[in-house]
Amino acid sequence: MDNDFSPAPLNDQDLDALFAAAQRDTLELDPKLLAQLQTQAAAALPQPAAPKRRRLRMSGMLSQVVAQFGGWPAGAGLAMAGAAGVVIGVSPPDAVLDVTSAYFQTESLSELSGIGLEAEFNWEDS
Amino acid sequence: MALDTCQNLEDVELLARFAKGDRAAAQVLTARLAPFVFALAFRMLGNRAEAEDITQDSLLRLWHAAPDWQPGQAKVTTWLYRVTSNLCIDKMRKTKRHSAEAVPELPDDRPNMERRLQDRARAQALRAALGGLPDRQKQAMTLRHLEGLSNPDVAQIMQISVEAVESLMSRGKRSLAHALAPQKKALGLYDDG
């Protein structure tokens, strides 16, 4: 036999009793979780800005120029080569000294380069 | 700043200190807000593990929001009510919880065990019925009747008018009254007449 009886809906008093029960139905937060949450909070603290880092930052244009020459590694190589040039110029090794002495002991620049002889030769030909 | 000094500060002041990297403020704020968030999440979900996940998630969101926090915009607790209740609703939606499926965690060394058992049964039945409501009704009913907030507070949290809250509440109560009717006797609710 079909039973078409439907129960009466709860009244406000019933609902209030359920809400009150749900409010009482609580658990304490686990102290271990609280400690973990505090660790997470400390880890999430924003880091204060470091002023020293700002000094190291290049301006936009300088960084572009450095990038054009291959970045800081290439810049360091260039600086090294420059420093080596200065050292060689101020206090040249013997081998370098011999080459430069031989070079500047020639009688004239045209003789050294051979330009004068070649010009003379060409003149005679024409 | 010292922990003792931080204890006397408002949430919003602590949050501002947090944003400046104050570790003591972080500790005090966590100790103050975590139990509050956990209680709300547990009342909505009825499951410790899920409530703990939601607590972690809510607080992480707060920490991320701290640097951009505008002191005049909202109370920290209002913001947390909104975020936590929304996260709980998302969780309920994902798990499609429409029945009392939470595992009971009953202390066995407390007095009034019968009363607590009945409270647990009623709370679970209520949560299950709330789970069947549309999201906005569920949120309004939870904040008003489980958290005990006023209608204007609920309106502020949900960012709607007080009239809209009253409407949601009215429809929600009617739905709950019908949904729970078959369990009336099982929940120890008897007609007076």
Interface residues (C-beta under 8 A of the other chain):
Chain A: S6 P7 A8 P9 L10 N11 D12 D14 L15 A17 L18 F19 A21 A22 Q23 R24 D25 T26 L27 E28 L29 D30 L33 L34 L37 Q38 Q40 A41 A42 A44 L45 P46 Q47 P48
Chain B: F18 A19 K20 G21 D22 R23 A26 Q27 L29 T30 A31 A34 P35 F38 A39 F42 R43 G46 R48 A51 E52 T55 Q56 L59 L60 W63 H64 A66 P67 E105 Q118 D119 R120 R122 A123 A125 L126 R127 H145 L146 G148 K173 R174 L176 A177 H178 L180 A181 P182 K184 L187 L189 D191
